[in-house]
Amino acid sequence: MKDEVNKCEKSCDIIKHQAITKKEALNTFYEARKQMADIPEMSLEEINEEISKTRASKK
């Protein structure tokens, strides 16, 4: 799952540094949604675990 998140973050970094049109932004958004469609949803327990890990790493 982290690989998919990293791919999305890289895509976001690319978008931040380019001037793009609204249409291009929407196309990028829809493409990201297609790529994420195969990623299983996280359970509430998994989400809370990720939140706890992130909070602990920031202390």
Secondary structure per residue as TSV (DSSP state, phi and psi in degrees):
chain	resnum	aa	ss	phi	psi
A	1	M	-	360.0	-37.1
A	2	K	H	-63.6	-31.7
A	3	D	H	-61.1	-42.9
A	4	E	H	-65.3	-40.1
A	5	V	H	-64.6	-42.7
A	6	N	H	-60.8	-40.3
A	7	K	H	-61.2	-43.5
A	8	C	H	-65.6	-40.6
A	9	E	H	-63.1	-41.1
A	10	K	H	-62.8	-41.3
A	11	S	H	-61.5	-41.7
A	12	C	H	-64.4	-40.0
A	13	D	H	-62.0	-40.8
A	14	I	H	-63.4	-44.8
A	15	I	H	-63.1	-38.6
A	16	K	H	-60.1	-30.0
A	17	H	T	-100.0	11.2
A	18	Q	S	-127.2	144.6
A	19	A	-	-87.7	117.9
A	20	I	-	-128.9	160.6
A	21	T	-	-81.9	166.6
A	22	K	H	-61.1	-40.1
A	23	K	H	-63.0	-43.4
A	24	E	H	-64.0	-39.3
A	25	A	H	-64.0	-44.1
A	26	L	H	-64.1	-42.0
A	27	N	H	-61.0	-41.1
A	28	T	H	-64.0	-42.6
A	29	F	H	-60.6	-47.6
A	30	Y	H	-65.4	-36.2
A	31	E	H	-66.0	-41.0
A	32	A	H	-62.9	-40.2
A	33	R	H	-62.0	-40.2
A	34	K	H	-61.4	-44.3
A	35	Q	H	-65.5	-33.4
A	36	M	H	-85.4	-7.2
A	37	A	T	-61.5	-29.3
A	38	D	T	-85.8	-5.6
A	39	I	S	-82.7	124.0
A	40	P	-	-66.6	146.9
A	41	E	-	-67.8	149.6
A	42	M	-	-87.1	145.8
A	43	S	-	-77.2	164.3
A	44	L	H	-59.2	-37.6
A	45	E	H	-62.2	-43.8
A	46	E	H	-65.4	-39.9
A	47	I	H	-63.1	-46.8
A	48	N	H	-62.8	-36.1
A	49	E	H	-63.9	-43.6
A	50	E	H	-63.8	-40.9
A	51	I	H	-62.3	-44.6
A	52	S	H	-62.4	-42.8
A	53	K	H	-61.9	-43.7
A	54	T	H	-65.0	-44.0
A	55	R	H	-63.2	-41.6
A	56	A	H	-64.7	-36.8
A	57	S	H	-71.3	-19.3
A	58	K	T	-92.2	-4.3
A	59	K	-	-81.9	360.0
